[in-house]
Structure formats: C-alpha cells, structure tokens
Amino acid sequence: MTDAADQGNYTGDIQAVRRVSDIIGLFTLRTPRLTVAEAAQRVGLNRTTVHRYFRSMVATDLLQRDRDEPSAFVPGPLLLQLGAVAHGTRRVLDVAPPHMHDLSREVGLTCVLSLWGSTGPVVSMVSEPPQSAILVTVRVGTQLGIESAQTRVFLAFAPDHDYAARSLKELTARDSAQARRDIATAAATGGCQVELHGGDGIVAAHGVFDQNGIVAALGIVGTRSVMRGQSDNDRVGKLRRTALAITEALAGTATYHSALAASAATRTGKKRATRKG
C-alpha cells in the first residue's frame, strides 16, 4: 500500500514537471510574454489549473509578471540565469577547441576544459599533444574533486559554500590549509597549480570567463619530465594567455578583471579588519 502511494506521488510529480516544462516551452522569441488564458489554450488545461501553476512558478522565480502588461507573464530571474549558463556553456565548447589544440601542442601536455556540474567540475573536453614520450590524460566525463586545480579555481570565483565545506572537511588539516591557499591564489591571479601526490604529476588551471562570470576552468596536466626545457613560469604563462584568449572570444575580459579587482578589495578589507582587531 505504501508502494502504491509512493508510486502515485511519483507519477504526480512527473506530471507536474511535464506541465511546467510545457508552459516554459511556450515562451519563444516570437512569444516573449503570455497570459494565463493564452497558456491554458495552448497546453490544453483549464485556466484555474494554469493560474495555479503560474502562481507557483512566480513564487520560485521561474516566471514574473510583465511590468508593462500586468496580466501577462515573462521568464523570471531563474530562467534568465539558466539561459545565460546554457548559452555560455555552448559558446565555450564552440570557441575553446582550437585554442586547446595549440596549447597542448606548445607545452606538450594534455589540455583539459572543465565545466561546473551539479557536484563539482566535470571534464568536458580534452586535447592531447600530437607527440609525447609520456602522456598523462583525463577522460571526458571525469568528475573532479577538491584536490583538483580546476575545482579550486571555480571555488575562487563562484563559491559553492556547501560543496567547499563538505570537501575541505574530508581533507587532512594540512591538505585543507593548502587547498585554501590555492583558492586564495586563484582568486588573486586567476589560476593555481597543484602537485599530485605520489609522483611528479602537476595540474595547472586558470579560469575562463564570459559576460556573466566564470564559465569554465582550463587546465594542463602532465609530469615534470615531459616539461624538460620549459620552466613552470613558461607553462603557466601559456596556460594563462590561452585562457584569456578564450575569455576575450567570449566577451568576458571585463568580467575577469572585475572579478580580480573584487578579490583584491576583499583581501584588503580582511587585512584592515585583522590589523584593527
């Protein structure tokens, strides 16, 4: 009996999600606003039901009332935010490949682009060097943890406080302190690098920005032996220039500099508060 009740609730939830999806799908460039009556007619539901959905969607920021036409509704802040994220994600995946190819060839290391998923960065694109005596690579779809440079770059500019608190708590005191230093370095410079435990592996990462903020983390991964003839500064410099070239293509240069300036202002404020204390 409990299973049947649970199944009924599950079915009801699915129906509600489908109806919300149907309503959201009515909004297009040609139809930027809708009234309850128009939506009811198009989705085949009665006005009372649609009005109830509209009211709930307004309460959760999926929709909002049109300022110029109070009886009509337009996409709300949450939909606009999701749209910006989706647009930025598609754009960076279109723009990044040639830059990543050039970078992996120049430094002789695997180049990785990660996007923030539901529980941290996910490797979304990989470019391997054409020739390398020792190849260290990462699979597309790999979920990255707090130990990764990419994760620490994301946390510097788009802090997920719950994720950070959980992840840092799982580390030893020493590793947690290092992670915090790396996040601070990324906030100040745009990137950081992490030495892998148990070998000479190194991962360096730098943020990639669009007009709305950080959209990806660009990283290079390999061993010191592969980098013979190149100093850390050469490698990090090329990574930074590539990340900024992608950022420029995404019209995010001003956003990037604003993020660094905000970080600097925060650090200055903390130092003053510490001195006063």
N, C-alpha and C positions, 0 to 999 in steps of 0.2 A: 504493500500500500504506500509505503514511503517512497519506493522507487517510482511508482506511478505518479505520485505528487511531484517528485523531483523532475520527472520527465515532462510533466505538464508545465512546470515553471520554466524549464529549459526551452520548451517549444515556444512559450510565450515570450521569453527573452529574445529568441531568434526572430520571431515575428516583429517585435518592437524594433530591433536593429534593422530589419529589412525595410520597415516603413520609414524609419529615419533616413536610411540610405536612399529610398525612393524620393523622399522630399528634397533632400540635399541635391540629388541628381537633376531636379527641375531647374536649378539655377545655372544659367549659362551666360555667355557674353551678350547674347541677344535678349535674355530674360534675367536681368540682374536683380529684380525685385518681384515679389509675389504676394498676393493677398490670400487669406485663408480660403476664400471661395474659389479662387483660381487653382490653388493647390489641391483642394478637395476634388474638383472636377477632373484634374489630370491624373491623380493617383487612384481615383475610384472609391474614395471614402466619404463618409458624411462630414459635414462641416464641424460638428461638435467634436468628433474624434480628431480631426486635423487641428482644430483650435487647441485641443489638449496637448497634442504633440508640439505645436508651435510654442505654447507657453513653456513647456519643459525645455525645449531647445533654446529658448531665450534665457532661461534660468541657468543653463550650462554654457552660455556664450557661443553656442553653435549658430544662433541667429540673433538678430537685433532689429528693432523697429526702424523703418526708414525715417530719417529726420524730416524729409520734405513731404512724405506721404505716410502719416501715422498708421493708416490701415494696412500698409504693406510692410513686408519684411525683407531684409537683405542678409547676406552672410555675416556672421558675427566674428568677434576677435579670434576665437579659437580656430575657425575655419580659415581665416586670413593667415594665421600663424602657420597652420599645417600646409596651406598652399605655398607659402614662402619657403618652408622647409623642403617641400617636394620639388619646387622649382629649382632651388639651389642645389639639391642633390642631383637632379638630372643634368643641370648645367655643368657641375664639376666633373661628372663622369664623361661628359662630352669633351670638355676642354683639357682635362688632365693627361690623357694617353701620350700625345707626342712629347710633352714636357717630361713625363716619367721615363719614356724611352731614352731621351737624350741624357737624362740624369744617370740612369743605370749604366749607360754606356760610358759616360765620363768617369764615374767613380768606380766602376767595376763591381758594383754591389746591387743586390736586389732592391728595387724601389717599391714601396707599398703605400697604397692610399686607403685610409680607413674612414668610415662614416660612423656616426654615433647611432647605435641601435637601441633597443628597449632596455638592455642591461649592460651598456658599455660599447666601446668601439668594435666594429666588425670590419675585417679586411674585405674591401670591395673591389680592389683592382691591384694586380701585381705585374711588374715589369722586370724581367731578369736580364742581366748583361749578356750580350751575344757570346762572349768568350770569358771564361773564368776558371782558373785551376781548382778553386774551391768555391762551391756555390751553396750559399745558405738562402733558403727561400721560405715563403709562408703561403699556405693555401688560402685561396679566396673563400670567404665564409668563416674564417677562424675568428672566434670571439676572443678579444684581448682583455687581459686583466689589469689590475692596478700596477703590476710590475712592468708594464709596457710604457715606453716613452710616449706613444700616441695617446694613451689614456691620460697620462699626466698633463699633456698639452691641452686636451679637451677640458679637463678639470680646472685648468688655469683660466680659461676664458668662458666656459659655460658650466659653472659648478653644479654638479648634481650632488647636493649635500648628503642625501641619504646614501647614495652609492659610495661616496667618498668615506663616510663614517663607517659603513659596513666593511669596506675593503681595507681601510687603514687599520681597523681593529684586528683583522686577521693576520697582520704582519707582526714581526718582532718589533720591539721598541726601536732597535737600530734601523731596520728597514723602513719603518714608518717615518722616522725622522728624515731619512734620505728621500723618501717619496715626497714629503712636504717641501724639502729643499728643491727638488726637481720641479715641482709645481710652481714654486715661487720663481725659479729661474725662467720657466716658460712664460709666466706672467710678465716678467721684466723684458725678455728678449724675443719672445715668440716661439721658442723651442727649447728642447733639452735633449740630453742623451743619457742612455742607461747602459751600464755594463752588465752583461748576462752572467749569472752565477755559474761556476763550474767550467769556465773556459775563457777564451779571448773574444767572445762574441760581443758586439756592440750594436745598439739600435739608437739612431738619432731621429728626432721627429721635429716637425715645425708645423704650425697652424696654417690653414688655408681659409681665407675669409671671403664672404660675398657681402652684399649691402646690409644684410641682417645680422652678421656676426660670424663666428667660426662655423664652417660647414664641413670641414674635413681635416685630417691630420696626415701629412705626407711624411713618410719615414724611409730610411735606408737601413738595411740590416746585413751584417756580414762579420768577418773576422779581421783582426788587425793584420794578419799575414797577407790577406788579399790587398790590403791598402799600402803595401810597401811602396815607398816613393811619394806617398801623399800624407800630409800631416792631418791631424784631427781638424785643424782650422780650415784647411782646404776643403775637406769633405763637408763639414758643417756649413761653410760658406756657400758651396754649390747647392746644397740642400735648401738653404735659406733663399738663395736667389731664385731657385725653381719654384718654391712655394709662393714667393712674392710675385713671380711671373704669372702663375695660375690665379692668384688673388687679383692681380691687375686685370686679367681677362674676365674675371667675374665682377668687376667694378667694386671690389672690396677694399681697395688700398686705404681709403679714408677711414673705413671701419676698423681696419687693422691698426692704424696709427692712433685712433681714438681709444682702442682697447688697451694699447700700451700706455697711453697717457693716463687713463683711468687707473691702471695698475700702479703707476708711479705715484699718483696722487694718494692712493690708498696706503702705499708703503710709507710715504712721507707723514701722513696723518697718524699712522701707528707709531712711528718713531717719536713724534712730538708727544703723543699721549704717554709713551713709555718714559720719556725724559721728565714729564710733569709728575708722573707717578713716583 
